[in-house]
Amino acid sequence: MLRFLARRTLGAIVIILLISAITFFLFFALPSEPALMSCGKNCTADSLAVINKNLGLDQPVPVQYWHYMTGLFAGRDLTVGHCPAPCFGYSFSNQQPVWGTIVDRFPTTLSITLGGAAVFLTVGVGIGMLAAAFRGTWIDKAVSSLSLLGNALQIYFVGVIALAVLVSGLHWMDNPAYYPITENPVKWFTGMIIPWLVLSIIFIANYSRMTRSQMIEQLAEDHVRTARAKGLGRRTVFFRYAWRGAMAPIVTIFGIDLGSLFGGAIITEFTFSLHGLGRLAVSSVSETDLPTLMAVMLVGCTAIVVANIVVDAAYAFIDPRVRLA
């Protein structure tokens, strides 16, 4: 197990370095001048040169990339002052430390991700198992129809309808907003309910359909028929034999989805005006803000890679047929 985790960790580091290098070098292929954003209306060649020097943009691109990566682990000295590790630099648009912005935005994305994931995984897998257990009945048909409907809906449409009905119309819930859980857990929970439910709709549809198909496939396997032939109860066969085998592909997809959401639930954040990493990524692209864009990219990439490592390690516990060797 330790050898497997070490090998996967080394591979993850290589992937993160490749993504960071590709993002960094592609940025400088864009036909734009980041220093112009900080130069103002009355920009001259001398002031533009000073800004390029302050931002470190007057150096060759490989040198800039080397300084950027070493600053993540050891910090670095910039013209605007010392940037302690992890140093993601200063934003081109507002000259503020990027790491502080990431720390400020990440709790919002974390709240949306964990709450939404808990809802869509529990409900999606639950109704998928229910449909498989009552295959061919009205329950199965109802779940399949609702899953198809949910898969056809879009977050921005459902979000607007939810706000109009639950907040403005019936006044059952407050307008979605993020409140730190350490300051007011009740307001944090009530402010996140609608984003969790809306984010979960599409994922519930996908997970219910996948769970149903996997459970039906597992119930037809030889080891499940053998367990039935031995006289084991239906519940034991369903949960102990079929369910464990069906969870492996579901856990794989869940790891990818969870890592992607950690990089920012962009549509959900824009729909409910929540300031998370997804919204920060979009603004950094529109403003050609390389330090902020790089930071969001590295956070999202790391989340996806770590989630996949955890999923691979969990296979040995979910399915005894899997061997890490």
Residue pairs with C-beta under 8 A, 6 or more apart in sequence:
1 313
1 316
1 324
4 312
4 313
4 324
4 325
5 309
5 313
8 309
8 312
8 313
9 309
12 305
12 306
12 308
12 309
15 301
15 305
16 298
16 301
16 302
16 305
17 69
19 297
19 298
19 301
20 69
20 294
20 297
20 298
20 301
21 65
23 293
23 294
23 297
24 61
24 64
24 65
24 68
24 290
24 294
25 61
25 65
27 288
27 290
27 293
27 294
28 61
30 288
32 288
33 48
34 55
34 57
34 92
34 288
34 289
34 290
35 48
35 51
35 52
35 55
35 57
35 92
36 43
36 48
37 92
37 93
37 287
37 288
37 289
38 51
38 55
38 92
38 93
38 95
39 47
39 48
39 51
40 47
49 58
51 57
52 58
53 79
54 78
54 79
54 80
55 79
55 90
55 92
56 64
56 67
56 78
56 79
57 64
59 67
67 76
68 89
68 294
70 76
71 83
71 85
71 86
71 87
71 88
71 89
72 85
72 86
72 87
72 88
73 85
73 86
74 85
75 82
75 83
75 84
75 85
75 87
76 82
76 83
76 87
77 83
78 89
78 90
80 90
80 95
83 89
83 90
83 97
86 99
87 99
88 97
88 98
88 99
88 102
88 291
88 292
88 294
88 295
88 298
89 97
89 98
89 291
89 294
90 96
90 97
90 98
90 291
91 97
91 98
91 101
91 289
91 291
91 292
92 287
92 288
92 289
92 290
92 291
92 292
93 284
93 287
93 289
93 292
98 291
98 292
98 295
99 295
101 280
101 292
101 295
102 277
102 280
102 295
102 296
102 299
105 275
105 276
105 277
105 279
105 280
106 276
106 277
106 299
107 178
107 180
107 181
108 178
108 269
108 274
108 275
108 276
108 277
109 261
109 262
109 263
109 264
109 265
109 269
109 276
109 277
109 278
110 262
111 178
111 181
111 188
111 192
112 192
112 195
112 196
112 199
112 261
112 265
112 268
112 269
112 274
112 276
113 258
113 261
113 262
113 265
115 192
115 195
115 196
116 195
116 196
116 199
116 200
116 203
116 261
116 265
116 268
117 254
117 257
117 258
117 261
118 196
119 196
119 197
119 199
119 200
119 204
120 199
120 200
120 203
120 204
120 207
121 203
121 207
121 254
123 200
123 204
123 208
124 200
124 203
124 204
124 205
124 206
124 207
124 208
124 211
125 207
125 208
125 211
125 250
127 143
127 146
127 147
127 204
127 208
128 143
128 207
128 208
128 209
128 210
128 211
128 212
128 215
129 211
129 212
129 215
129 238
129 243
130 139
130 143
131 139
131 140
131 143
131 144
131 208
131 211
131 212
132 140
132 211
132 212
132 215
132 216
132 219
133 215
133 238
134 140
135 216
140 212
143 208
143 212
144 209
144 212
146 205
146 208
147 204
147 205
147 206
147 208
147 209
148 205
149 205
150 201
150 202
150 204
150 205
151 202
151 205
151 206
151 209
153 201
153 202
154 202
154 267
155 198
155 199
155 201
155 202
155 267
155 268
155 271
156 267
156 270
156 271
158 198
158 201
159 194
159 195
159 198
159 268
159 271
159 272
160 271
162 194
162 197
162 198
163 175
163 176
163 194
163 272
166 172
166 173
166 194
167 173
167 174
167 175
167 194
173 190
173 193
173 194
174 187
174 190
174 191
176 191
176 192
176 193
176 194
176 195
176 272
176 273
176 274
177 191
177 274
178 188
178 191
178 192
178 274
178 275
179 187
179 188
179 191
180 188
181 188
194 272
195 265
195 268
195 271
195 272
195 274
198 268
198 271
198 272
199 265
199 268
203 257
206 253
207 250
207 253
207 254
210 249
210 250
210 253
211 246
211 250
214 245
214 246
214 247
214 249
214 250
215 242
215 243
215 246
217 246
218 224
218 241
218 242
218 243
218 245
218 246
219 238
219 242
221 242
221 245
223 241
224 237
224 241
224 242
227 236
227 237
227 240
227 241
228 237
232 240
244 318
244 319
245 319
247 318
247 319
248 315
248 318
248 319
248 322
251 311
251 314
251 315
251 318
252 311
254 311
255 307
255 308
255 310
255 311
256 304
256 307
256 308
258 303
258 307
259 300
259 303
259 304
259 305
259 306
259 307
259 308
260 300
260 303
260 304
262 277
262 299
262 300
262 303
262 304
262 307
263 277
263 278
263 281
263 296
263 299
263 300
263 301
263 303
263 304
264 276
264 277
264 278
264 279
264 280
264 281
264 296
264 300
265 276
265 278
266 278
266 279
266 281
266 282
267 278
268 274
268 278
269 275
269 276
269 278
269 279
270 278
270 279
270 282
277 296
277 299
277 300
280 292
280 296
281 293
281 296
281 297
281 300
283 289
283 292
284 290
284 292
284 293
284 296
285 293
313 324
315 322
315 324
316 322
316 323
316 324
